[in-house]
C-alpha cells in the first residue's frame, strides 16, 4: 500500500464516466458519471470502475470509500444500447462480458477498505447488485432498489442471488428476485437494504460522515473484520475460529493496537495510523 499517488487517483479524472474527490481527509468518493443514462453500465464504465476501486484500496491515505451516482440516479442497471454482452455471443465471449459486471461486485467485496454506497435515485438490476456489494448503504428518500432481471427474463447474473440472502434472508431474497419488487425510501431500511434513509439533500453529507467515522478506526482491524464477516456463511465454525486467530494475531502486531492500549491507559482517544 502506498500514499496517494496523484497519477493513480486522477485516472478517474481522465475517465469520461467517473469522478473522484476526497470530501474528508481519509475518505474518497467515486461518482458514476453517466447521468444522461442514470449512470447505467456500459463497457467503458465497467472497465474504468474496477481499476479505480483497486487503486483506492491500495492507497494508505484512503481508509473509506463512498460510491454514488451523478445526478438523479445511482445506477439504473445496464445500458441496453451499449452493453458488452449479447445472446449471439458464444459461451466464452458471454462469460467475458458478464464477467465485467461480476468483477465490480467481486472487487467491492474483496476490498479491505470499507465502502459506503450513497444510493440516490434508481439502483436497478446490476446497479442494485453494486449497491448490495458495498459494505453499507445509506439511501436518499428518492432511492429505489430493485432486482429487475426477472422483468427481462434474466437471473441476477452478477451476484444478487449470492448477496441478497446474506443481507435480507432467503425468503425476502427470493421475493425480491422472483418478483422484481421495487423497494423505495424508508422501506429500504425496513427491508434491511439500507442502514438509514435521509433527505436527498443530506445524502452525501450523511454518507461522508459515516465513512469518516469508519476511516477513523484502525484500518487493518477493519479490513480483517470485513473479510471474516464476508466469509461467515461459507465456512464452518472451526475454520472461522482459525481465520479469526490469524487475523487477531496480525492485528496484535500492529502499531495501531499498541496505540489503542496506550490511549486507553492515558484516558484519551487513539490516533490510528494504519500500521
N, C-alpha and C positions, 0 to 999 in steps of 0.2 A: 504494500500500500504506500502511496506517495502523497505529498501535499498537492493542493490544487494546481494543476498544470493548465494555464490559460489555453494552450493549443488543444488540449483534450476536452476541457469543459466547453470551449467555444465551438466544438464541432457541431453542436445543435444549432448554434447561431448561423452556421453555414448551411444548415438544412432549411428548406422551404416549408417544412411541415412540423418543426419542433421549435419551441422557445424555451430557454433555460435562464433562470435567475436564481439569486441567493437572498431570499427575503429575511433570513436570520443568519447569524454567524456560522452555524454548522448545519444549516438546512438548505438543500437545493430543491427548487421547484421546476418540474418539467411539465410544459403545456403541450398537449397535442394541438397542432395548429393547422387544421383544415376546416375552418369554421363554415365555409360555404357548403360543406357536406356534413355538418355537425360532427366533424372530426372522425368520419368513417375511415376505416383502414383501407389503404391501397398498398401496393408493393413498396413504394418509397417510404411511407410512414413505418411500415413493418421493418424495413431494412435499417432505418435510421434509429428507431427507438431502442432496439436491443443493445447495440454498442454504446449508446449514450448511458443507459442504465448500468451497464457493466463498468463503464469508466467511473461513474459516480460511486459505485460500490467499492472500487479500488482506491478511492480517494480518502486519505486520513482526515481531511478537513470537512468532509461531508459525513454527518452522523445520522441524518434522517432525510428522507426524500418525500416531497409532496408531488403526486401525479394528478393532473387535472386537464380540462379541455378549454380551449379558447372559445369565447363566445357563448352560445346558448346550449351547448351540448358537451357532455364528457366524451362519449364515443358512440356513435349510432350504429356500430357494427361494421359491416363490410360495404365498401363502395361497389355496388353491382356493376357500375360502368368501368371499373378499373380494379378488378380483383385478380390475384395471382394464381387462381386455380379454376378449372372447369371440368365438367363431366367428360369432355373429349380427350383429356389427358390420360396417358397410361398410368398405371399404379405408381410407378417410381416418380413421375412428374407430379402426380396428385399428392403424394407423400411430401414432396419438397414444398409444394405450395401451401398445404395445410400446416406443414412444419414451421413455416414462418409465423403463423399465429400461435402455435404451440410454444415457440421459442420465447415469445413475450411472457406467457404465463410461467414457463419454467425459469426464466430469468428473474422475474419478480419473486417467485417462491424461493429461489436459490440464493438471492442476495442476503448477505449478513446484515446489511443496512436496513432498518425498518422503513417501510413505505406506507404513507397515508394517502388514500385516494380521496380527493375533494370532488365529490360527484355533483356536477352541475348539469341540470337538464337530463337528456336521454343517455342511458348506458344500456345498450341493447345488444343482444347476441354476443358477438366477440367482445364488444365493449363492456358488457356486463361481466364476462369472464375475466377481463382485465382488471376490473374493479375488485372482483372476488379474489384475485390472486394477490392483491395488496394485503398488508397485514391488518390495516384498519380502514374503515370507510366512514367519512363524515359527509352527510347529504345536505344539499340545499333543499329548501321547500319545494322547488320545482323539479327535483330529481325524480327520475323514473328508471327502475331497473327491471329488465325482463329477459328471460331466456327465449328469444323469439325464433330459434332454429326450427321448432316444430311448425311454425307458420309457413315455412317454405319447404317442408318435408325433409328437414335435416335433423341431425342429432347435434348436441353441443360437442363439437369435434376438437376444441382447443383446451378443454379442461373443466368445463362447467359441471359435468357429471361426477367428476372427482372432487371438486371443491365444495359444491353446494351441500352434500350430506355432512361434511365436516363442519359447516357453518350453521346450517339450519336444521339438520337431522334428515333422515331418509325420507319420511313421509312428505315433509314440506318440499324437499328437493324434487321428489317425483312430481308433485303438483306443479311446481314452477316450471319444470322441464316439459312435462307432458301436456300442459295447457297453454304455455306461453304467457301465463298470468303477468300483468303489469302491476308492480308494487311501487307506490309513489309517496313522497314526502314523509310525514311522521310514521306511516305504515312500514317504512323500511326499518325503523327501529323496532317496531313490534314483531317483525319477521326476523330479527337478528341479522339483517343485511347491512345495517349501519349502527355505529355506536351512538350517534346523535344526529338530529336534524335541526338545522339552524336557518334563519332567514337567508335568502340568496345573497344579499349584500354583506353578510357576515361570514360567508362560507370560507373564503380564502384566509381571512384572519383566524378563524377557528382552526382550520387545518394546519396553518403555520404555527399557531400557538401550541397545539398538541404535538406537532413534530418537534418543536423546540424543547418541549418537556422531555420527549424521548431522547433528543440529542444531548440533553444534559446528563444522561446516565452513562454508565461505563460501557463503551462500545463492544468490547469483547464479550462481556456477560450478556448483553442484549443479543448479539449475533448467535452465541451458543444457545441461549434460551429459545430463540426463534427456530433454530434447527431441531432442538429437542421436541418442541411442540409440533412442528411440521411433520415429523416422522411418527408422532404418537399413535396414529391409527394404523400404522403399518408394521410395527414391531411388537414383540411380546414384552412382558414386564422385565424379564431378565436382561433382554437386550437394551431396553430403555434405561435400566439401572447401570449397565456397563457404560453406555454412552454418556449418561449423566456424571458418572465418576470421572471419565476422561475430561469432560467439559469443566467440571468443578476443579480438577487439578490444574488445568490450563489457566482458569481464572485466578486460582490461588497464587500463581506465579507472576501475575501482572502488577505493574506499579499502581494501577487503579485500585486493586484490592488493598495494597499497603496504604494508599492514601485514604481509603474509606475507614480502615482501622484507626489510623492516626486522627482523622477528623472526628471520629466517634469519641476517642479519648480526650480530644481537645474541645469537645462540645461545639463543633462548627459543621457547616455543610461541606461535603467533599468537593474537590475540584478535579474532575476526571480529565485525563489527557489522552485516553485511548491507547495506553501502553500497558 
